[in-house]
Amino acid sequence: MDDCWVIVADGAQARFMALERGAAQPARAAVHLVENARLSNPEHTAKGRRATRKIKSGRDTGRGSVAPHGYTDHREPHEAEVLRRFALRIAEQAAALVTAGKTSSVVLVADPRMLGLLRAALEPVAKAGVTLRELARDYTWCSAPQLQRHLAANGLLPGIVDTV
């Protein structure tokens, strides 16, 4: 039974990792992260963003005494909605882990903007008695051992024990 999960997310992907403890293994490998699930957000990928970010001239020059006016293509609200929906998908996956009885604590690692959205989306998980700890960094590029070292350096997980 895994009692601690790590969720690493940005706008494009989310990775769910379990902290596994092995008693029969050497001390170096006794505690390690294992990736169990991954979600992607195809609307936030480069291709998806390019579709909504057509280049427009920023302002009309206006002739004579007419004041120039700006154009808006509503990029920011659209992108915020895409991220909000992805945060809800991540929260659904986390809630499934909680209802399956597989977790007692969750470490949430995300870039600051995504962390704010996830914090709101994960409120039901926190109310279910699960301990939530947070780190506002984008570590989606890290391998599991690298991520464990970063989280250990921030005091969120036990580190990899070196026996030299």
Secondary structure, DSSP 8 states (H G I E B T S, - for coil): ---EEEEEE-SSEEEEEEEEE-TTS-GGGSEEEEEEEEEE-GGGSHHHHHHH-----SB----TT----B----HHHHHHHHHHHHHHHHHHHHHHHHHTT--SEEEEEE-HHHHHHHHHHTHHHHHTT-EEEEEES--TTS-HHHHHHHHHHTTSS-------
